[in-house]
Each structure stands twice: as structure tokens, then as C-alpha cells.
């Protein structure tokens, strides 16, 4: 949710240059296991912008890579931001599938506090 929220807020440029970018591997794994083909494709295209299809977990390293990207890659990142933001329903469906598969890992209580 942090990854998607950050992308909605400021696009993939923001996500990848914030600490949220370190979640890329987890989001790709989520998309591969629970996502629709569209969500998987977008996530793999995002990591494809990085050398060896690997988004570094180190924020400074990610920032250097993003800063050094060619203009075409920045435009591609903008396009992928829009695509990812358009996949809210697919992301929610994936989260529901994850919750159903791991239902025993969650405890729900009524009320607050």
C-alpha cells in the first residue's frame, strides 16, 4: 500500500527516490503471486528501467540511477506511473487474495483502542 500510495501522490519518480522504492522487490513478488497480468506487466516494466532488472534497496543508489536515466526512460516512468495508478482495482483484488490465503495471520477486532 505504501508503494501504491506514494506513486499516486507523486508518481514513480517520487516512489523510487523515497524510501518507499526499497519495497520494489516485495511489490513485484506480490504482483507475481496475487496480481493480474496487467499489474505484473507494469511492475516488471518498472524494474526493467533499472540495470539488471533490479531496483536497489539503497535509496542513494536508486536516486543516482533515476537521476542518470535518459529522457526517454523518464517519460517511460511517467507513463508507467499513470498505468500503475489505473490499476487500483487490480491491486485491491490482489490484496484480498493475499488476505484470504493468509487469513489465519490476521486478527480482526471491533472498535478502536
C-alpha positions, 0 to 999 in steps of 0.5 A: 500500500505504501508503494501504491500510495506514494506513486499516486501522490507523486508518481514513480519518480517520487516512489523510487527516490523515497524510501518507499522504492526499497519495497520494489522487490516485495511489490513485484513478488506480490504482483507475481503471486496475487496480481493480474497480468496487467499489474505484473506487466507494469511492475516488471516494466518498472524494474526493467528501467533499472540495470539488471532488472533490479531496483536497489534497496539503497535509496542513494543508489536508486536516486543516482540511477533515476537521476542518470536515466535518459529522457526517454526512460523518464517519460517511460516512468511517467507513463508507467506511473499513470498505468500503475495508478489505473490499476487500483482495482487490480491491486485491491483484488490482489490484496484480498487474495493475499488476505484470504490465503493468509487469513489465519495471520490476521486478527480482526477486532471491533472498535478502536483502542 
